[in-house]
Amino acid sequence: MNEAEEILVQSETIDDAVVMRPVGDIDLGRAPSLRVQLAQVQQRRPARLIIDLEQVPYMDSSGVATLVEAMQTARRADTKLVLCSMQEKVRSIFEIARLDMVFTIVGSQDEAMSA
């Protein structure tokens, strides 16, 4: 992966949760980088994984597929995966694909901590 394909993901642990905050578009070029970073966190088997999408203005199908894969991994590990702070453009992708019925999606990180 070259530098243009990396995605910055800020991460912190709060109690038994890991909060990941990707920054920038999640597209075909950047989704593999996000996939690797998600897998690294999921290997630690946190009780809760919160993906805060506040700083993600755009996501294509490869980004959505990366999050679906993370959800499947979370379910196998008995980890609660929660998406929060989605921008409207990104949220509409999930609604159109009816993935809002599959994922737990909340408005803020505080809500995600208790969802």
Residue frames as a rotation matrix with the C-alpha (Angstrom) as fourth column:
MET 1
0.578 0.816 0.000 0.00
0.816 -0.578 0.000 0.00
0.000 0.000 -1.000 0.00
ASN 2
-0.460 -0.715 0.527 1.36
0.637 -0.679 -0.365 3.40
0.619 0.168 0.768 -0.79
GLU 3
-0.903 0.001 -0.430 0.81
0.364 -0.532 -0.765 6.43
-0.230 -0.847 0.480 1.43
ALA 4
-0.753 0.651 -0.098 -2.14
-0.619 -0.648 0.443 7.71
0.225 0.395 0.891 -0.62
GLU 5
-0.153 0.716 -0.682 -4.03
-0.145 0.666 0.732 4.50
0.978 0.210 0.002 0.17
GLU 6
-0.755 -0.133 -0.642 -3.55
0.584 0.311 -0.750 4.64
0.299 -0.941 -0.157 3.94
ILE 7
0.256 0.815 0.520 -6.41
0.131 -0.563 0.816 5.92
0.958 -0.141 -0.251 6.04
LEU 8
-0.777 -0.459 0.431 -5.80
-0.308 -0.321 -0.896 7.66
0.550 -0.828 0.109 9.32
VAL 9
0.316 0.847 -0.426 -7.74
0.193 0.383 0.904 5.95
0.929 -0.368 -0.043 12.10
GLN 10
-0.465 -0.358 0.810 -7.63
-0.696 -0.417 -0.584 7.46
0.547 -0.835 -0.055 15.55
SER 11
0.179 0.474 -0.862 -8.22
0.161 0.850 0.501 4.86
0.971 -0.228 0.076 18.22
GLU 12
-0.556 -0.352 0.753 -8.72
-0.690 -0.310 -0.654 4.87
0.464 -0.883 -0.071 21.96
THR 13
-0.439 0.382 -0.813 -9.83
0.494 0.859 0.136 2.47
0.750 -0.342 -0.566 24.66
ILE 14
-0.470 0.416 0.778 -12.57
-0.755 -0.647 -0.110 3.60
0.458 -0.639 0.618 27.05
ASP 15
0.131 0.437 0.890 -13.45
-0.840 0.526 -0.134 1.06
-0.527 -0.730 0.436 29.75
ASP 16
-0.176 -0.165 0.970 -14.21
0.125 0.974 0.188 -2.18
-0.976 0.154 -0.151 27.87
ALA 17
0.806 0.523 0.278 -14.73
0.372 -0.082 -0.924 -0.44
-0.461 0.848 -0.261 24.52
VAL 18
-0.506 -0.859 0.073 -12.43
0.586 -0.281 0.760 0.48
-0.632 0.427 0.646 21.67
VAL 19
0.647 0.649 -0.401 -13.42
0.167 -0.633 -0.755 3.59
-0.744 0.422 -0.519 19.73
MET 20
-0.427 -0.730 0.534 -12.07
0.743 0.053 0.667 3.88
-0.515 0.682 0.520 16.19
ARG 21
0.506 0.546 -0.667 -12.38
0.107 -0.808 -0.580 7.14
-0.856 0.222 -0.467 14.27
PRO 22
-0.116 -0.519 0.847 -11.44
0.951 0.190 0.246 6.91
-0.288 0.834 0.471 10.58
VAL 23
0.094 0.059 -0.994 -10.67
0.005 -0.998 -0.059 10.24
-0.996 0.001 -0.094 8.95
GLY 24
-0.603 -0.281 -0.746 -11.49
-0.658 -0.352 0.665 10.88
-0.450 0.893 0.027 5.28
ASP 25
0.289 0.712 -0.640 -13.23
-0.948 0.305 -0.089 9.02
0.131 0.633 0.763 2.48
ILE 26
-0.295 -0.297 0.908 -13.46
-0.358 0.915 0.183 5.25
-0.886 -0.272 -0.377 2.74
ASP 27
0.571 0.413 -0.709 -13.21
-0.788 0.033 -0.615 4.07
-0.230 0.910 0.344 -0.85
LEU 28
0.972 -0.133 -0.194 -11.65
0.032 0.892 -0.451 1.29
0.233 0.432 0.871 -2.90
GLY 29
0.205 -0.972 0.111 -8.16
-0.052 -0.124 -0.991 2.65
0.977 0.198 -0.076 -2.29
ARG 30
-0.421 -0.388 0.820 -8.50
-0.730 -0.391 -0.560 3.11
0.538 -0.835 -0.118 1.46
ALA 31
0.617 0.769 0.163 -10.83
-0.724 0.475 0.499 0.28
0.307 -0.427 0.851 2.50
PRO 32
0.512 -0.449 -0.732 -8.01
0.274 0.893 -0.356 -2.32
0.814 -0.018 0.581 2.64
SER 33
-0.594 -0.742 0.311 -6.09
-0.018 -0.374 -0.927 -0.15
0.804 -0.556 0.209 5.12
LEU 34
-0.161 0.637 0.754 -9.20
-0.945 -0.319 0.068 0.20
0.284 -0.702 0.654 7.28
ARG 35
0.729 0.442 -0.523 -9.81
-0.361 0.897 0.255 -3.57
0.582 0.003 0.813 7.06
VAL 36
-0.036 -0.848 -0.529 -6.30
0.371 0.480 -0.795 -4.27
0.928 -0.225 0.297 8.40
GLN 37
-0.754 -0.268 0.600 -6.69
-0.357 -0.600 -0.716 -1.79
0.551 -0.754 0.357 11.27
LEU 38
0.237 0.909 0.343 -10.11
-0.919 0.095 0.384 -3.18
0.317 -0.406 0.857 12.21
ALA 39
0.635 -0.038 -0.772 -8.73
-0.002 0.999 -0.050 -6.74
0.772 0.033 0.634 12.19
GLN 40
-0.468 -0.879 -0.096 -5.88
0.178 0.013 -0.984 -5.72
0.866 -0.477 0.150 14.50
VAL 41
-0.568 0.343 0.748 -8.30
-0.783 -0.506 -0.362 -4.25
0.255 -0.791 0.556 17.03
GLN 42
0.483 0.870 -0.102 -10.69
-0.805 0.487 0.339 -7.18
0.345 -0.082 0.935 16.74
GLN 43
0.056 -0.551 -0.832 -7.90
0.064 0.834 -0.548 -9.64
0.996 -0.023 0.082 17.53
ARG 44
-0.879 -0.374 0.297 -7.90
-0.222 -0.232 -0.947 -8.13
0.423 -0.898 0.121 21.04
ARG 45
-0.381 0.831 -0.406 -11.59
0.624 0.555 0.550 -9.13
0.683 -0.044 -0.729 21.31
PRO 46
-0.964 0.102 0.245 -12.94
-0.235 -0.756 -0.611 -5.96
0.123 -0.647 0.753 22.95
ALA 47
-0.563 0.826 0.019 -16.40
0.552 0.393 -0.736 -6.23
-0.615 -0.404 -0.677 24.52
ARG 48
0.638 0.757 -0.143 -17.54
0.447 -0.515 -0.731 -3.26
-0.627 0.403 -0.667 22.40
LEU 49
-0.592 -0.740 0.320 -16.16
0.711 -0.293 0.639 -1.80
-0.379 0.606 0.700 19.18
ILE 50
0.505 0.708 -0.494 -17.41
0.391 -0.698 -0.600 1.67
-0.769 0.110 -0.630 18.31
ILE 51
-0.465 -0.579 0.670 -16.70
0.876 -0.190 0.443 3.03
-0.129 0.793 0.595 14.85
ASP 52
0.193 0.439 -0.878 -17.21
0.359 -0.864 -0.353 6.79
-0.913 -0.247 -0.324 14.91
LEU 53
-0.136 -0.169 0.976 -17.82
0.979 0.125 0.158 7.96
-0.149 0.978 0.149 11.34
GLU 54
0.590 0.414 -0.693 -18.11
0.436 -0.886 -0.158 11.68
-0.679 -0.210 -0.703 12.06
GLN 55
0.080 -0.677 -0.732 -15.03
-0.490 -0.666 0.563 12.47
-0.868 0.313 -0.385 9.95
VAL 56
-0.723 -0.211 0.658 -16.01
0.396 0.654 0.645 10.25
-0.566 0.727 -0.389 7.01
PRO 57
-0.350 0.612 -0.709 -17.78
-0.578 -0.737 -0.350 12.37
-0.737 0.288 0.612 4.37
TYR 58
0.290 0.395 -0.872 -17.96
-0.944 0.270 -0.192 9.60
0.159 0.878 0.451 1.74
MET 59
-0.392 -0.380 0.838 -18.02
-0.459 0.870 0.179 5.81
-0.797 -0.314 -0.516 1.67
ASP 60
-0.183 0.326 -0.928 -18.34
-0.940 0.219 0.262 3.56
0.289 0.920 0.266 -1.36
SER 61
0.742 0.603 -0.293 -19.38
-0.525 0.795 0.306 -0.10
0.417 -0.073 0.906 -1.54
SER 62
0.090 -0.774 -0.627 -15.90
0.242 0.628 -0.740 -1.32
0.966 -0.085 0.243 -0.62
GLY 63
-0.741 -0.279 0.610 -16.08
-0.448 -0.471 -0.760 0.70
0.499 -0.837 0.224 2.60
VAL 64
0.218 0.905 0.365 -19.50
-0.967 0.149 0.207 -0.73
0.133 -0.398 0.908 3.36
ALA 65
0.653 -0.018 -0.757 -18.20
-0.146 0.978 -0.150 -4.25
0.743 0.208 0.636 2.66
THR 66
-0.465 -0.882 -0.069 -15.32
0.008 0.074 -0.997 -3.64
0.885 -0.464 -0.027 5.08
LEU 67
-0.577 0.318 0.752 -17.79
-0.808 -0.361 -0.467 -2.71
0.123 -0.877 0.465 7.83
VAL 68
0.592 0.774 -0.223 -20.00
-0.745 0.632 0.215 -5.72
0.307 0.039 0.951 7.02
GLU 69
0.226 -0.616 -0.754 -16.94
0.111 0.786 -0.608 -7.96
0.968 0.054 0.246 7.36
ALA 70
-0.763 -0.507 0.401 -16.10
-0.282 -0.297 -0.912 -6.29
0.581 -0.809 0.083 10.69
MET 71
-0.024 0.850 0.527 -19.67
-0.996 -0.068 0.063 -6.91
0.089 -0.523 0.848 11.86
GLN 72
0.697 0.262 -0.667 -19.41
-0.334 0.942 0.021 -10.61
0.634 0.208 0.745 10.98
THR 73
-0.270 -0.882 -0.385 -16.10
0.193 0.342 -0.920 -10.88
0.943 -0.323 0.078 12.83
ALA 74
-0.668 0.071 0.741 -17.59
-0.655 -0.529 -0.540 -9.07
0.353 -0.846 0.400 15.83
ARG 75
0.413 0.906 0.093 -20.55
-0.870 0.362 0.334 -11.44
0.269 -0.219 0.938 15.98
ARG 76
0.496 -0.298 -0.816 -18.27
0.075 0.950 -0.302 -14.48
0.865 0.088 0.494 15.95
ALA 77
-0.559 -0.813 -0.164 -16.22
0.315 -0.026 -0.949 -12.96
0.767 -0.582 0.271 18.80
ASP 78
0.236 0.765 -0.599 -19.28
0.930 -0.001 0.367 -11.86
0.280 -0.644 -0.712 20.78
THR 79
-0.778 -0.476 -0.409 -18.22
0.536 -0.843 -0.038 -8.22
-0.327 -0.249 0.912 20.42
LYS 80
0.405 0.898 -0.174 -20.88
0.697 -0.426 -0.578 -5.50
-0.592 0.113 -0.798 20.25
LEU 81
-0.706 -0.602 0.374 -20.17
0.697 -0.494 0.520 -3.39
-0.128 0.627 0.768 17.15
VAL 82
0.401 0.813 -0.423 -21.79
0.694 -0.571 -0.438 0.05
-0.598 -0.118 -0.793 17.02
LEU 83
-0.426 -0.429 0.797 -21.57
0.829 -0.537 0.154 2.72
0.362 0.726 0.585 14.32
CYS 84
0.306 0.553 -0.775 -22.05
0.790 -0.601 -0.118 6.32
-0.531 -0.577 -0.621 15.37
SER 85
0.099 -0.207 -0.973 -21.98
0.009 -0.978 0.209 9.94
-0.995 -0.029 -0.095 14.22
MET 86
-0.301 -0.163 0.940 -22.62
0.865 0.369 0.341 9.15
-0.402 0.915 0.030 10.55
GLN 87
-0.768 0.091 -0.634 -22.82
-0.309 -0.919 0.243 12.04
-0.561 0.383 0.734 8.15
GLU 88
0.169 0.985 -0.040 -26.09
-0.506 0.052 -0.861 12.11
-0.846 0.166 0.507 6.23
LYS 89
0.244 -0.131 -0.961 -24.52
-0.959 0.113 -0.259 11.09
0.143 0.985 -0.098 2.91
VAL 90
-0.780 -0.576 -0.244 -22.98
-0.513 0.812 -0.278 7.97
0.359 -0.092 -0.929 4.48
ARG 91
-0.647 0.600 0.472 -26.09
-0.272 0.396 -0.877 7.13
-0.713 -0.695 -0.093 6.48
SER 92
0.276 0.805 -0.525 -28.21
-0.827 -0.080 -0.557 7.22
-0.491 0.588 0.643 3.32
ILE 93
-0.297 -0.453 -0.840 -26.01
-0.796 0.603 -0.043 4.49
0.527 0.656 -0.540 1.78
PHE 94
-0.990 -0.083 0.111 -26.75
-0.135 0.760 -0.636 2.25
-0.032 -0.645 -0.764 4.76
GLU 95
-0.308 0.950 0.047 -30.47
-0.388 -0.081 -0.918 3.04
-0.869 -0.301 0.394 4.59
ILE 96
0.173 0.338 -0.925 -30.72
-0.984 0.014 -0.179 2.37
-0.047 0.941 0.335 0.84
ALA 97
-0.447 -0.441 -0.778 -28.97
-0.501 0.844 -0.191 -0.99
0.741 0.305 -0.598 1.30
ARG 98
0.619 0.785 0.020 -31.16
-0.369 0.269 0.889 -1.62
0.693 -0.558 0.457 4.37
LEU 99
-0.152 -0.771 -0.618 -28.03
0.451 0.502 -0.738 -2.14
0.879 -0.391 0.271 6.43
ASP 100
-0.538 0.064 0.841 -29.47
-0.633 -0.690 -0.352 0.19
0.557 -0.721 0.412 9.05
MET 101
0.621 0.778 0.094 -31.54
-0.693 0.490 0.528 -2.89
0.365 -0.394 0.844 10.00
VAL 102
0.627 -0.484 -0.610 -28.36
0.359 0.875 -0.325 -4.98
0.691 -0.015 0.723 10.45
PHE 103
-0.484 -0.875 0.007 -26.01
0.493 -0.279 -0.824 -2.56
0.723 -0.395 0.567 12.20
THR 104
0.407 0.442 -0.800 -26.57
0.882 -0.418 0.217 -0.74
-0.238 -0.794 -0.560 15.46
ILE 105
-0.416 -0.464 0.782 -26.34
0.671 -0.737 -0.080 2.91
0.614 0.492 0.618 14.36
VAL 106
0.402 0.496 -0.769 -26.61
0.886 -0.422 0.191 5.74
-0.230 -0.758 -0.610 16.86
GLY 107
0.876 0.135 0.464 -26.13
0.321 -0.880 -0.350 9.49
0.361 0.455 -0.814 16.78
SER 108
0.528 -0.681 0.507 -23.17
-0.724 -0.673 -0.149 9.97
0.443 -0.289 -0.849 19.10
GLN 109
-0.374 -0.768 -0.520 -20.28
-0.219 0.618 -0.755 8.25
0.901 -0.169 -0.399 20.81
ASP 110
-0.729 0.169 0.663 -22.04
-0.680 -0.071 -0.729 8.65
-0.076 -0.983 0.167 24.18
GLU 111
0.388 0.922 0.009 -25.07
-0.898 0.380 -0.223 6.77
-0.209 0.078 0.975 22.81
ALA 112
0.361 -0.312 -0.879 -22.75
-0.488 0.740 -0.463 4.11
0.795 0.596 0.115 21.37
MET 113
-0.708 -0.673 0.215 -21.22
-0.505 0.270 -0.820 3.47
0.494 -0.689 -0.531 24.79
SER 114
-0.633 0.523 0.571 -24.62
-0.504 0.281 -0.817 2.44
-0.588 -0.804 0.086 26.13
ALA 115
0.075 0.695 -0.715 -26.28
-0.993 0.117 0.009 0.99
0.089 0.709 0.699 22.99
